[in-house]
Amino acid sequence: MFKNIKAIISGICAFLIAEWLYHVLSQDPNINIWVARLLPIPIIFILFFSIEWLIEKLAK
């Protein structure tokens, strides 16, 4: 049960941060739109596992 909640919270946080990053990058006229679209994808994975690790450490 705790792992499911942890995964949901981590996923939502990673998604919101990646959406914010896409919004910020897409507003900059000097950045290619494909960079703005593709850069958040690896960041979602990095953030997801980082947030899960942080929740795990705080839960102990």
matplotlib code that plots the C-alpha trace (Angstrom):
import matplotlib.pyplot as plt

x = [0.0, 2.8, 4.7, 1.6, 1.1, 4.8, 4.8, 1.7, 3.1, 6.5, 4.8, 2.6, 5.5, 7.8, 5.0, 4.3, 7.9, 8.4, 5.3, 6.6, 10.0, 8.3, 6.2, 9.3, 11.4, 8.7, 8.4, 12.0, 12.4, 16.0, 15.3, 14.2, 10.7, 11.8, 14.4, 11.6, 9.4, 12.0, 14.1, 11.4, 11.2, 14.5, 13.9, 10.6, 12.5, 15.3, 12.8, 10.5, 13.3, 14.8, 11.5, 10.8, 14.3, 13.7, 10.3, 11.9, 14.6, 12.1, 9.9, 12.6]
y = [0.0, 2.5, 1.7, 2.5, 5.8, 6.5, 5.8, 7.9, 10.9, 10.6, 10.3, 13.3, 15.4, 14.4, 15.1, 18.5, 19.6, 18.3, 20.2, 23.3, 22.8, 22.3, 25.5, 27.5, 26.1, 26.5, 30.2, 30.9, 31.8, 30.7, 27.1, 24.6, 23.3, 19.7, 20.3, 21.7, 18.7, 16.0, 17.3, 16.7, 13.0, 11.9, 14.4, 12.7, 9.4, 11.0, 13.0, 10.0, 7.8, 10.7, 11.5, 7.9, 7.6, 10.8, 9.5, 6.2, 7.9, 10.3, 7.3, 5.6]
z = [0.0, 0.9, -2.3, -4.4, -2.6, -3.0, -6.7, -7.3, -5.4, -7.2, -10.6, -10.0, -8.8, -11.7, -14.2, -12.8, -12.8, -16.3, -17.5, -15.9, -17.5, -20.9, -20.4, -19.5, -22.4, -25.0, -24.2, -25.1, -28.8, -28.8, -27.9, -30.6, -29.9, -30.1, -27.4, -25.3, -26.0, -25.6, -22.7, -20.0, -20.8, -19.2, -16.5, -15.6, -15.0, -13.0, -10.9, -10.4, -8.9, -7.0, -5.4, -4.6, -3.0, -1.0, 0.3, 1.2, 3.2, 5.0, 5.8, 7.8]

ax = plt.figure().add_subplot(projection="3d")
ax.plot(x, y, z, "-o")
ax.set_aspect("equal")
plt.show()
